[in-house]
C-alpha cells in the first residue's frame, strides 16, 4: 500500500509542478497584455485630446469666418440695391 501511496504522491506533485509553471507563464502573459492595453488606452486618450483641440480650433476659426461671409454678403446686397456707384 505504501508504494501506491508514493506513486500517487509523485503523480500529484508532478501535476502540481506543471500547473504551477503554467500558472506563472499565464500570469506573465496577462501582465504583458495589461501593459499593452494600458499603452493603447493612453494613445487613444492622446488621440481624443488632439481631436478635441482640433475641433476647438476649428470652432474658433469658423465662427469669425462665417460672420465675415455674412457681412460681405450684406455689403454686396446693399451696394447692388443702392444707387451709389462704388468704384472698383
Buried (B, 14 or more C-beta within 10 A) or exposed (E): EEEEEEEEEEEEEEEEEEEEEEEEEEEEEEEEEEEEEEEEEEEEEEEEEEEEEEEEEEEEEEEEEEEEEEEEEEEEEEEEEEEEEEEE
